[in-house]
Amino acid sequence: QVQLVESGGGMVQAGGSLRLSCVASGRTFSSYAMAWFRQAPGKEREFVATISRSGISSFYADSVKGRFTMTRDNAPNTVYLQMNSLKPEDTAVYLCALSSSYYKTTPDSYDYWGQGTQVTVSS
């Protein structure tokens, strides 16, 4: 089994920054693509970013492009999401996910999910 544990969420004012982390255990981490999704109350789960197995390639939703950066470190089995210039509309629970395929932007393409970490951006 795979376990994904997110951390780093919190409350921040608009324009601020947060760095989320997701630690994976239970599988060969470097064999899998990883992604971040987010879900606001009453809304569908939304793709944020994904990164390839090696970490060389990444892809972002238009809504976060230029503000968020996803990276990974395969040594401690961790992916990160650096979020800058945060906006109130970024408020959501952020979840990391694991997939055997890169460049997937739909939730059903991901096999394992963390529990999520809350990000709240105040105006």
Residue pairs with C-beta under 8 A, 6 or more apart in sequence:
1 26
2 24
2 25
2 26
2 27
2 98
2 111
2 112
3 24
3 25
3 26
4 22
4 23
4 24
4 96
4 97
4 98
4 112
4 113
4 114
5 22
5 23
5 114
5 115
6 20
6 21
6 22
6 94
6 95
6 96
6 114
6 115
6 116
6 117
7 20
7 21
7 22
7 23
7 117
8 18
8 19
8 20
8 21
8 117
9 18
9 20
9 93
9 94
9 117
9 118
9 119
10 18
10 118
10 119
10 120
11 120
11 121
11 122
12 18
12 86
12 119
12 120
12 121
12 122
13 121
13 122
13 123
14 86
14 87
14 88
14 121
14 122
14 123
15 85
15 86
16 86
16 121
17 82
17 83
17 84
17 85
17 86
18 83
18 86
18 119
19 80
19 81
19 82
19 83
20 36
20 80
20 81
20 83
20 94
20 96
20 117
20 119
21 78
21 79
21 80
22 34
22 36
22 78
22 79
22 80
22 81
22 96
22 114
23 76
23 77
23 78
24 32
24 34
24 77
24 78
24 79
24 96
24 98
25 77
27 98
29 74
29 77
30 53
30 54
30 74
31 53
31 100
32 53
32 98
32 99
32 100
33 50
33 51
33 52
33 53
33 98
33 99
33 100
33 101
33 102
33 103
33 104
34 50
34 51
34 70
34 72
34 79
34 96
34 97
34 98
34 99
35 47
35 48
35 49
35 50
35 51
35 96
35 97
35 98
35 99
35 104
35 105
35 110
36 48
36 49
36 50
36 70
36 79
36 81
36 94
36 95
36 96
36 97
37 45
37 46
37 47
37 48
37 94
37 95
37 96
37 97
37 107
37 110
38 45
38 46
38 48
38 90
38 92
38 93
38 94
38 95
38 119
39 45
39 46
39 92
39 93
39 95
39 116
40 46
40 91
40 92
40 93
43 92
45 95
45 107
46 61
46 92
47 61
47 105
47 106
47 107
48 60
48 61
48 64
48 68
48 70
48 81
48 94
49 58
49 59
49 60
49 61
49 64
49 68
49 70
49 81
50 58
50 59
50 70
50 99
50 102
50 103
50 104
50 105
51 57
51 58
51 59
51 70
51 71
51 72
51 79
51 102
52 58
52 102
52 103
53 102
55 71
55 72
55 73
55 74
57 102
57 103
58 69
58 70
58 71
59 103
59 105
60 68
60 70
61 105
63 89
64 83
64 90
67 83
67 84
67 85
67 86
68 81
68 82
68 83
68 84
69 81
69 82
69 84
70 79
70 80
70 81
70 82
71 79
71 80
71 82
72 78
72 79
72 80
73 79
73 80
79 96
81 94
83 90
83 119
86 119
86 121
87 121
88 121
88 122
88 123
89 121
90 119
90 121
91 119
91 120
91 121
92 118
92 119
93 116
93 117
93 118
93 119
94 116
94 117
94 118
94 119
95 113
95 114
95 115
95 116
95 117
96 113
96 114
97 107
97 110
97 111
97 112
97 113
97 114
98 110
98 111
98 112
98 113
99 109
99 110
99 111
100 111
101 109
104 110
